[in-house]
Amino acid sequence: MADVAAPSTPLAPPAAVGFGEALGYWLRLGFISFGGPAGQIAMMHQELVERRRWISERRFLHALNYCMVLPGPEAQQLATYIGWLMHGVKGGIVAGALFVLPSLFVLIALTWIYMAFGNVPAVAAVLYGIKPAVTAIVVFAAYRIGSRALKNAALWSIAAAAFVGIFAFDIPFPYIVLAAGLIGAIGGRLAPGKFRTGVGHGGAEKQFGPALIDDHTPSPHYARFAWWRLGAFCAAGLAIWAGTLGGLLAQYGWRGDFTQMGWFFTKAALLTFGGAYAVLPYVYQGAVEHYGWLTGVQMIDGLALGETTPGPLIMVVAFVGFVGGWAKALLGPESLFLAGALGATVATFFTFLPSFLFIFAGAPLVEATHGDIKFIAPLTGITAAVVGVILNLAVFFAWHVLWPEASASAPFGGRFEWFSALVGVAAFVALFRFKAGIIPVIGGCALSGLLYHLLF
């Protein structure tokens, strides 16, 4: 049987990847990372695990599990982790920064159009087509991750319980992660075979071939834990944060809006367990109700713009910062664009700075545990729970896309968007049946939305 399978299986790992080649990939990813965290993670898995084989599936998912329990955007943190594992701190900085910067520039441009020219019907039409595509991408990501993660009844049960918990009982995501990790820890002791790995498995090598960073590849010297390195990263991160906030404090005072943005988005960054949707109520309450940087309607429009751009959905903070700087004319009435751009940059910087610190400080500990069942089992339980959470996100998206006028009291009230349903089904079929790429699917759906609004 081995002789039959051998021709379709690469026998050698890929050649070493230079920093320039990796930089090119991270730059490209920054411009095409649509689809929210689930779609972005699926995109990285397809490219880095399946096609390029830069990292094995087990190592990829071990890193992902760590990122899932951190506050902050897990897809951006995963990119930072893999970049760091491949090329050290400079690799992590480049991977994480390029995951965010294209989205920042695009959002600054779109928000300027939004503020300067009012409604943007072309953007609304494109968004109309993109929304069902995003829903299909999330459903497909749940299928892809679930088909690998849920290898037995115990893991299926955890995924189902997570879905019911967040969908029916509105249990906060951190509690679901904590419970899943606890179940995994107990299960790892009582039935280690069921929790040895949620997604990684021996068949990964047979499917994709050996990877550059394979299951048993030793961690590079900079990825090995050392107390001095942990202290150095914590000190550097704190110094960068305090220096930047101190500069804003010296320039604008403590009550200045730019200083308050730095402080507010630092707190928001430490509360983003469970992704952007988990922290949006906090951002809404602070930015709209407390500081008055924008209105409630503008916040909804910002979320819509955020969904049309690459990068993490939490990049909606750039929209908030831009509108706040522009609307309050924080640099004077002649410098509205500069005030908006500075506000967007401040919001983005303080939102993402902790993510880099979490990876550089904590990842060496994680790397030291990828073969230890005591650490693998809790993370395996978390992976299974995340499948249920992703499925809930897909249901949330589908509900808002197909019944845009519905409410909690009338969940199926208002009109049903039959065109969105057709676009969503077509997008899923293209991904599942025809193995279409995410970007062509998003592009086709965006074009369909634009044509629909032009014709009808």
C-alpha positions as CSV (number, residue, x, y, z in Angstrom):
1,M,0.0,0.0,0.0
2,A,2.9,2.4,0.7
3,D,4.1,2.0,-2.8
4,V,0.8,3.1,-4.2
5,A,0.5,6.2,-2.0
6,A,4.1,7.3,-2.4
7,P,3.9,9.1,-5.8
8,S,1.2,11.5,-4.5
9,T,3.1,12.4,-1.3
10,P,6.1,14.8,-1.2
11,L,9.0,13.0,0.3
12,A,11.2,15.9,1.3
13,P,10.4,19.1,3.3
14,P,10.5,22.4,1.4
15,A,13.7,24.3,1.2
16,A,14.5,26.9,3.8
17,V,12.4,30.1,3.5
18,G,14.4,33.3,3.4
19,F,13.2,36.4,5.2
20,G,12.5,38.2,1.9
21,E,10.2,35.4,0.7
22,A,8.3,35.3,3.9
23,L,8.0,39.1,3.9
24,G,6.4,38.9,0.4
25,Y,3.9,36.4,1.7
26,W,3.0,38.4,4.8
27,L,2.6,41.5,2.6
28,R,0.2,39.7,0.2
29,L,-1.8,38.2,3.1
30,G,-2.3,41.7,4.5
31,F,-4.1,42.8,1.4
32,I,-6.2,39.6,0.9
33,S,-7.1,38.7,4.5
34,F,-10.9,39.0,4.2
35,G,-13.4,36.8,5.9
36,G,-13.0,37.6,9.5
37,P,-10.8,35.5,11.9
38,A,-12.3,32.2,10.8
39,G,-11.7,33.0,7.1
40,Q,-8.2,34.4,7.8
41,I,-7.2,31.3,9.8
42,A,-8.5,29.0,7.1
43,M,-6.6,31.0,4.5
44,M,-3.3,30.7,6.4
45,H,-3.9,27.0,7.0
46,Q,-4.5,26.4,3.3
47,E,-1.4,28.3,2.3
48,L,1.1,27.6,5.0
49,V,0.2,24.1,6.0
50,E,-1.3,22.6,2.9
51,R,0.4,24.3,0.0
52,R,3.8,25.7,1.1
53,R,4.3,23.3,4.0
54,W,6.2,25.9,6.0
55,I,4.7,24.6,9.3
56,S,3.0,21.3,10.2
57,E,-0.7,21.1,11.1
58,R,0.1,20.1,14.7
59,R,2.4,23.0,15.2
60,F,0.0,25.4,13.4
61,L,-2.9,24.4,15.6
62,H,-0.8,24.3,18.8
63,A,0.0,28.0,18.1
64,L,-3.6,28.7,17.2
65,N,-4.9,27.3,20.4
66,Y,-2.6,29.6,22.4
67,C,-3.8,32.6,20.3
68,M,-7.4,31.6,21.0
69,V,-7.0,32.0,24.7
70,L,-5.4,35.5,24.5
71,P,-7.2,38.8,24.3
72,G,-6.9,40.3,20.9
73,P,-7.3,39.3,17.3
74,E,-6.3,35.7,17.1
75,A,-5.6,35.6,13.4
76,Q,-3.2,38.5,13.6
77,Q,-1.6,36.9,16.6
78,L,-1.3,33.6,14.8
79,A,0.5,35.4,11.9
80,T,2.8,37.0,14.4
81,Y,3.5,33.7,16.1
82,I,4.4,31.9,12.8
83,G,6.5,34.8,11.6
84,W,8.4,34.8,14.9
85,L,8.8,31.0,14.8
86,M,10.3,31.3,11.4
87,H,12.5,34.4,11.7
88,G,12.6,35.6,15.2
89,V,11.4,38.9,16.5
90,K,11.8,40.7,13.2
91,G,9.7,38.0,11.5
92,G,7.0,38.3,14.1
93,I,6.9,42.1,13.8
94,V,6.7,42.0,10.0
95,A,4.0,39.3,9.9
96,G,1.9,41.0,12.6
97,A,2.3,44.6,11.3
98,L,1.6,43.7,7.7
99,F,-1.5,41.9,8.8
100,V,-2.8,45.3,10.0
101,L,-1.2,48.1,8.0
102,P,-3.0,47.6,4.7
103,S,-6.3,47.6,6.5
104,L,-5.4,50.8,8.3
105,F,-4.5,52.6,5.1
106,V,-7.7,51.3,3.3
107,L,-9.9,52.3,6.3
108,I,-8.3,55.8,6.5
109,A,-9.1,56.3,2.8
110,L,-12.7,54.9,3.0
111,T,-13.4,56.8,6.2
112,W,-12.2,60.0,4.6
113,I,-14.6,59.5,1.7
114,Y,-17.4,58.6,4.3
115,M,-16.8,61.8,6.3
116,A,-16.1,64.1,3.3
117,F,-18.8,63.0,0.9
118,G,-21.5,61.5,3.1
119,N,-23.1,58.3,1.9
120,V,-21.1,56.0,-0.3
121,P,-23.6,54.0,-2.4
122,A,-21.0,52.0,-4.2
123,V,-19.5,50.8,-0.9
124,A,-23.0,49.9,0.3
125,A,-23.7,47.9,-2.9
126,V,-20.4,46.1,-2.7
127,L,-21.0,45.3,1.0
128,Y,-24.4,43.9,0.1
129,G,-22.7,41.3,-2.0
130,I,-19.8,40.7,0.4
131,K,-21.9,40.0,3.5
132,P,-23.3,36.6,2.3
133,A,-19.8,35.7,1.0
134,V,-18.4,36.3,4.5
135,T,-21.1,34.1,6.0
136,A,-20.3,31.3,3.5
137,I,-16.5,31.7,4.3
138,V,-17.2,31.3,8.1
139,V,-19.4,28.3,7.5
140,F,-16.8,26.7,5.3
141,A,-14.1,27.5,7.9
142,A,-16.2,25.8,10.6
143,Y,-16.5,22.8,8.4
144,R,-12.7,22.6,7.6
145,I,-11.5,23.1,11.2
146,G,-14.3,20.9,12.6
147,S,-13.6,18.0,10.1
148,R,-10.0,17.9,11.5
149,A,-10.6,18.8,15.1
150,L,-13.6,16.7,16.1
151,K,-12.2,13.2,15.9
152,N,-14.3,11.6,18.6
153,A,-17.5,11.9,20.5
154,A,-15.9,13.7,23.4
155,L,-14.7,16.6,21.2
156,W,-18.0,16.7,19.3
157,S,-19.8,17.1,22.6
158,I,-17.5,20.0,23.7
159,A,-18.2,21.7,20.3
160,A,-21.9,21.2,20.6
161,A,-21.9,22.4,24.2
162,A,-20.0,25.5,23.2
163,F,-22.4,26.3,20.5
164,V,-25.4,25.9,22.7
165,G,-23.8,27.9,25.5
166,I,-23.0,30.9,23.4
167,F,-26.1,30.7,21.1
168,A,-28.8,29.9,23.6
169,F,-27.5,31.1,26.9
170,D,-25.2,33.9,25.8
171,I,-22.3,32.6,27.9
172,P,-19.3,34.9,27.5
173,F,-16.5,33.5,25.4
174,P,-13.9,33.6,28.1
175,Y,-16.0,31.3,30.3
176,I,-16.4,28.9,27.4
177,V,-12.7,28.8,26.8
178,L,-12.0,28.3,30.5
179,A,-14.6,25.5,30.8
180,A,-13.3,23.8,27.6
181,G,-9.7,24.0,28.8
182,L,-10.7,22.5,32.2
183,I,-12.6,19.7,30.5
184,G,-9.6,19.0,28.3
185,A,-7.2,19.0,31.3
186,I,-9.4,16.5,33.2
187,G,-10.0,14.4,30.0
188,G,-6.2,14.4,29.3
189,R,-5.7,12.6,32.6
190,L,-8.7,10.2,32.4
191,A,-8.7,9.5,28.6
192,P,-5.5,10.9,27.1
193,G,-6.1,9.2,23.8
194,K,-9.1,11.3,23.1
195,F,-7.4,14.6,23.9
196,R,-3.9,14.0,22.6
197,T,-4.6,16.3,19.7
198,G,-7.7,18.0,18.4
199,V,-6.7,18.7,14.9
200,G,-3.2,17.5,14.5
201,H,-2.9,13.8,13.7
202,G,-0.5,11.4,12.1
203,G,-2.4,11.6,8.8
204,A,-1.4,15.2,8.3
205,E,2.0,14.1,7.0
206,K,0.4,11.7,4.7
207,Q,-2.0,14.4,3.4
208,F,0.5,17.3,3.0
209,G,3.9,15.9,3.2
210,P,6.7,16.8,5.8
211,A,6.9,20.5,6.7
212,L,9.7,22.9,7.1
213,I,8.7,23.3,10.8
214,D,7.5,19.7,11.4
215,D,5.9,18.1,14.4
216,H,9.3,17.2,15.9
217,T,11.4,20.0,14.5
218,P,13.4,21.5,17.5
219,S,12.4,25.1,18.3
220,P,15.1,27.6,17.3
221,H,17.3,29.1,20.0
222,Y,15.2,32.3,20.2
223,A,12.0,30.3,20.7
224,R,13.3,28.6,23.8
225,F,12.1,29.9,27.1
226,A,14.4,31.9,29.3
227,W,13.4,34.1,32.2
228,W,15.7,36.9,31.1
229,R,14.0,37.0,27.7
230,L,10.6,37.1,29.3
231,G,11.6,40.0,31.5
232,A,13.2,41.8,28.5
233,F,10.1,41.6,26.4
234,C,7.8,42.7,29.2
235,A,10.1,45.6,30.0
236,A,10.3,46.6,26.3
237,G,6.6,46.4,25.7
238,L,5.8,48.5,28.8
239,A,8.4,51.1,27.8
240,I,7.0,51.4,24.3
241,W,3.4,51.7,25.7
242,A,4.4,54.2,28.4
243,G,6.6,56.2,26.1
244,T,3.9,56.6,23.5
245,L,1.1,57.4,25.9
246,G,3.5,59.7,27.7
247,G,4.2,61.6,24.5
248,L,0.4,62.1,23.9
249,L,0.1,63.2,27.5
250,A,2.8,65.8,27.2
251,Q,1.4,67.1,23.9
252,Y,-2.4,67.1,24.6
253,G,-2.8,66.6,28.4
254,W,-4.5,63.8,30.2
255,R,-8.0,64.9,29.2
256,G,-7.0,65.4,25.5
257,D,-8.9,63.1,23.2
258,F,-5.8,61.6,21.6
259,T,-4.5,60.7,25.1
260,Q,-7.9,59.3,26.1
261,M,-7.9,57.2,22.9
262,G,-4.6,55.7,23.8
263,W,-5.8,54.8,27.3
264,F,-9.3,53.6,26.2
265,F,-8.0,51.4,23.4
266,T,-5.4,49.9,25.7
267,K,-8.2,48.8,28.0
268,A,-10.2,47.5,25.0
269,A,-7.3,45.5,23.7
270,L,-7.1,43.7,27.1
271,L,-10.8,42.9,26.9
272,T,-11.1,41.4,23.4
273,F,-11.5,37.8,24.4
274,G,-13.6,36.1,21.8
275,G,-12.9,38.4,18.9
276,A,-14.1,41.7,17.8
277,Y,-17.8,41.1,18.3
278,A,-17.2,40.4,22.0
279,V,-15.6,43.8,22.6
280,L,-17.8,45.9,20.3
281,P,-20.4,46.6,23.0
282,Y,-17.6,48.0,25.2
283,V,-16.2,50.1,22.3
284,Y,-19.7,51.3,21.5
285,Q,-20.4,52.3,25.1
286,G,-17.1,54.2,25.5
287,A,-16.7,55.8,22.0
288,V,-20.3,56.7,21.5
289,E,-21.9,57.2,24.9
290,H,-18.9,58.3,27.1
291,Y,-16.5,60.2,24.8
292,G,-18.9,61.2,22.0
293,W,-16.3,60.5,19.3
294,L,-19.0,59.3,16.9
295,T,-22.7,58.5,16.8
296,G,-24.4,55.2,17.0
297,V,-25.3,55.3,13.3
298,Q,-21.7,56.1,12.5
299,M,-20.6,53.1,14.6
300,I,-22.8,50.8,12.5
301,D,-21.5,52.3,9.3
302,G,-17.9,51.8,10.6
303,L,-18.6,48.1,11.2
304,A,-19.9,47.8,7.7
305,L,-16.8,49.4,6.3
306,G,-14.6,47.2,8.5
307,E,-16.2,44.1,7.0
308,T,-15.3,45.3,3.5
309,T,-11.6,45.7,4.2
310,P,-8.8,43.1,4.8
311,G,-7.5,42.5,8.2
312,P,-9.1,41.9,11.6
313,L,-12.6,43.2,12.2
314,I,-11.4,44.9,15.3
315,M,-9.9,47.4,12.9
316,V,-13.2,49.1,13.2
317,V,-11.3,51.0,16.0
318,A,-9.4,52.8,13.2
319,F,-12.8,54.1,11.9
320,V,-13.7,55.2,15.5
321,G,-10.4,57.0,15.9
322,F,-10.6,58.7,12.5
323,V,-14.2,59.9,13.0
324,G,-13.3,61.1,16.5
325,G,-10.3,63.1,15.3
326,W,-12.3,64.6,12.3
327,A,-15.6,65.3,14.1
328,K,-13.9,67.1,17.0
329,A,-11.4,68.9,14.7
330,L,-8.7,67.9,17.2
331,L,-5.9,69.6,15.0
332,G,-8.1,72.5,14.0
333,P,-10.7,73.0,11.2
334,E,-8.0,73.2,8.5
335,S,-6.5,69.8,9.4
336,L,-9.5,67.5,9.6
337,F,-7.9,64.7,7.5
338,L,-4.7,64.8,9.6
339,A,-6.6,64.7,12.8
340,G,-8.6,61.7,11.6
341,A,-5.5,59.9,10.3
342,L,-3.8,60.5,13.7
343,G,-6.8,59.3,15.6
344,A,-7.0,56.1,13.5
345,T,-3.3,55.5,14.0
346,V,-3.4,56.0,17.8
347,A,-6.4,53.7,18.1
348,T,-4.8,51.0,16.0
349,F,-1.4,51.2,17.7
350,F,-2.8,50.9,21.3
351,T,-5.2,48.1,20.2
352,F,-2.5,45.9,18.7
353,L,0.6,46.6,20.8
354,P,-0.4,44.0,23.5
355,S,-0.8,41.3,20.9
356,F,2.9,41.5,20.0
357,L,3.9,41.4,23.6
358,F,1.7,38.3,24.3
359,I,3.4,36.4,21.5
360,F,7.0,37.4,22.1
361,A,6.7,36.9,25.9
362,G,4.4,33.8,26.0
363,A,5.2,31.8,22.8
364,P,8.4,30.3,24.1
365,L,6.5,28.7,26.9
366,V,4.0,27.4,24.4
367,E,6.7,26.0,22.2
368,A,8.1,24.1,25.1
369,T,4.8,22.2,25.5
370,H,3.8,21.0,22.0
371,G,4.6,17.4,22.9
372,D,3.3,17.4,26.5
373,I,-0.1,15.9,27.0
374,K,-0.7,18.0,30.1
375,F,-0.7,21.1,27.9
376,I,-2.0,19.6,24.7
377,A,-5.2,18.2,26.2
378,P,-6.6,21.6,27.5
379,L,-5.8,23.3,24.2
380,T,-7.4,20.4,22.3
381,G,-10.6,21.0,24.4
382,I,-10.4,24.7,23.5
383,T,-10.0,23.9,19.8
384,A,-13.2,21.8,19.9
385,A,-15.1,24.6,21.7
386,V,-13.9,27.1,19.1
387,V,-15.5,25.1,16.3
388,G,-18.9,25.6,18.1
389,V,-18.1,29.3,18.6
390,I,-17.3,29.7,14.9
391,L,-20.5,28.0,13.9
392,N,-22.4,30.4,16.2
393,L,-20.7,33.3,14.4
394,A,-21.9,31.9,11.1
395,V,-25.5,31.7,12.4
396,F,-25.2,35.3,13.7
397,F,-24.0,36.5,10.3
398,A,-26.6,34.6,8.4
399,W,-29.4,35.9,10.6
400,H,-28.4,39.5,10.1
401,V,-27.7,39.1,6.4
402,L,-30.9,37.2,5.5
403,W,-33.3,39.1,7.9
404,P,-31.7,42.6,8.2
405,E,-34.9,44.0,9.8
406,A,-35.3,41.3,12.4
407,S,-34.9,41.9,16.1
408,A,-34.6,39.8,19.3
409,S,-38.4,40.1,19.8
410,A,-39.2,39.2,16.1
411,P,-36.2,37.1,15.0
412,F,-37.7,36.4,11.6
413,G,-39.5,39.7,11.1
414,G,-39.2,42.0,8.1
415,R,-38.2,41.0,4.6
416,F,-36.2,38.0,3.7
417,E,-33.1,38.8,1.5
418,W,-33.5,36.1,-1.2
419,F,-30.7,37.5,-3.3
420,S,-28.3,37.4,-0.3
421,A,-29.3,33.8,0.3
422,L,-28.6,32.9,-3.3
423,V,-25.2,34.6,-3.2
424,G,-24.3,32.9,0.1
425,V,-25.2,29.4,-1.3
426,A,-23.3,30.1,-4.5
427,A,-20.3,31.2,-2.5
428,F,-20.3,28.1,-0.3
429,V,-20.7,25.8,-3.3
430,A,-17.7,27.6,-4.9
431,L,-15.6,27.1,-1.8
432,F,-16.7,23.5,-1.0
433,R,-17.4,21.9,-4.4
434,F,-15.1,23.8,-6.7
435,K,-12.3,24.7,-4.2
436,A,-12.4,28.3,-5.3
437,G,-10.1,30.8,-3.6
438,I,-11.4,33.2,-1.0
439,I,-10.4,36.3,-2.9
440,P,-12.1,35.3,-6.2
441,V,-15.3,34.4,-4.2
442,I,-15.3,37.7,-2.4
443,G,-14.6,39.6,-5.6
444,G,-17.4,37.8,-7.5
445,C,-19.9,38.3,-4.7
446,A,-19.0,42.0,-4.4
447,L,-19.5,42.4,-8.2
448,S,-22.9,40.6,-7.9
449,G,-24.0,43.0,-5.2
450,L,-22.9,46.0,-7.2
451,L,-24.7,44.8,-10.4
452,Y,-27.9,43.9,-8.4
453,H,-28.1,47.5,-7.0
454,L,-27.4,49.0,-10.4
455,L,-30.1,46.8,-12.1
456,F,-32.8,46.8,-9.4
